């Protein structure tokens, strides 16, 4: 299941109005229907109908209270009545997080991410879709038990994948880092494994959504989020809106050819030579240093050695930042983003990566287009994609009544 309503359609207007009412109740705590109408600008009759519908769905409840010596009817969110799950798959890991639809952080404009229970597990590099989803299902049972809530209260899940995919069908594209998932309509498989409605999206897009709502892109109208891990992807915020492209595959910057003229450049998973991902993925970074560090290092090992002054590690991280900055230059010349947020495993390198990235960006982009652009690490660190999955689950599940 991966359907979405058009913003201008009657269903889109209905969903937007329901979201406004839910956000107002989350922010105000226990407003009256008159206060909801005043805050949202909706007609009192519209608010009454929405409160009734969301009450029937078990999300809202109305009760009498005495305030200032008079009796009023206040509207509240029903705690524990609706839970959502976010699932973030990587090449070698899966994260599962659980949150309450009634969490105030689910409201648009809230500054803090939601309180959630989260677990992480390693996966085999060649895991298939059924093995991965079976692991995620077991982890979800674990996180539900840890949170002490009812499994029946789960209303839906959003899955993030490091792969291009068609948002209309949820089918995974061929150039992702999960070969065992290619061509699979993942949303339907998730529903089969978890028994709840589900949606699927690109992990970099979800990371962008989380950073826009609660992290380093909050309040930024034009910005980029880069996920530098086993795969390399980007998400874009343009004029305050998350940009997905016409088919949902925008942002695959890892497959930009940075050296297309070199006939001996490394062959990428997508079949082309010289893609950015062949130069800056975590696999490439750690492989270059393995002979010098006496064994296969992790990214954390590389960063630690670089911080200690290890010259080869510092050089590899600097070159990585340079390649990313050079690849971003054309995009920045066209879009002029005000902030570039770097996430994924390589973000832990901090200025060892960001300083050469920014220098290469300024050297290659049109003069002036990067003057006001800042380059920062992700505010939500490695949790951005799974929090983005929760953000999308908040939006989708709260409106399914």
Secondary structure by P-SEA (a helix, b strand, c coil): cbbbbbcccaaaaaaaaaaaaaaaaaaaccccaaaaaaaacccaaaaaaaaaaaaaaccbbbbbbbcccbbbbbbbcccccbbbbbbbbcccbbbbbbbbccccccccccccccbbbbbbbcccccccaaaaaaaaaaaaaaaaaaaccccccccbbbbbbcccccccccccccccccccccccaaaaaaaaaccccbbbbbaaaaaaaaaaccccccccccbbbbbbcccccbbbbccccccccccccccccccccccccccccccccccccccccccccaaaaaaaacccccccccaaaaaaaaaacaaaaaaaaaaaaaaaaaaaaaaaaaccccbbbbbccccccccccaaaaaaaaaacccccccccbbbbccccccaaaaaaaaaaaaacccccc
